Amino acid sequence: MKNLPLLFLGIFFTLAFSWSGLILSSEIQYGKLVPTTSTLNAEGEPEEGGELFPAASAGIALQGKEVYQNQGCMYCHSQQVRPKGYGADFERGWGPRQTVPRDYILEDRVLLGTMRTGPDLANVGGRALSADWHHQHLYNPQITSPGSVMPPFRYLYRMQEIDPEGPSPDAVSIPADFPYAPPPGYEVVPTDEAKALVAYLLSLRIDYELPEAKFSQ
Ligand code: HEC
């Protein structure tokens, strides 16, 4: 083994090369990004007293993100709006601007996704879809979106007898002529997981500008 030093040198450079390409170059490009105001002052610094974006998401939405991960929503949905000229994301109304690396800096796990069997969800909370719409859709996508190929997530809901005191305030309105509609005297209510998931979906919104990404760019 007289070539051992050469072998080790080769291994060292292979590892060093991939480390610099994957870790070091990302750190140099994105490592120093922090939340900032949507416009910068004359010195190129965040405006004094301005609101900082992106903002951290609240507790129940974070729990909902776990459900989103566990249910594999990411296998069919992306969370990234491409810039104008790269596909038809704007024409489809998926967001008011492209997403940029700074949008994701507060997330410990970024769910960009690669497949788009369904629409991009980066700004789904900014669309006019209510919590009840999301519950109907998750319970049976055919109710809101006839012909949808999205699978139902019915096991995130419970069918229960309506209390003599009155129906639950959480009850999801399921039209009677759809399969799995509750029979008379019964109602469909979301589990805690379904509630958290919908809170997460409603929290996904691109409603702020960043210096490097203004609306309708
Ligand atoms: C097998 C692929 C697939 C999976 C898995 C999937 N979806 Fe979908 N999703 C779709 C398709 C296709 C549509 C478009 C038709 C429709 O509205 O149902 C859609 C639409 C949606 C919409 C409506 C978006 C809009 O702008 O109209 C939401 C919200 C949504 N999905 C959330 C989810 C969530 C949350 C999960 C995980 C619990 C999930 N999807 C899992 C395929 C999928």
Boltz pocket constraint, residues with backbone or C-beta under 6 A from the ligand:
constraints:
  - pocket:
      binder: B
      contacts: [[A, 67], [A, 68], [A, 71], [A, 72], [A, 73], [A, 74], [A, 75], [A, 76], [A, 77], [A, 117], [A, 118], [A, 119], [A, 120], [A, 124], [A, 127], [A, 134], [A, 141], [A, 145], [A, 148], [A, 149], [A, 150], [A, 151], [A, 153], [A, 197], [A, 201]]
      max_distance: 6.0
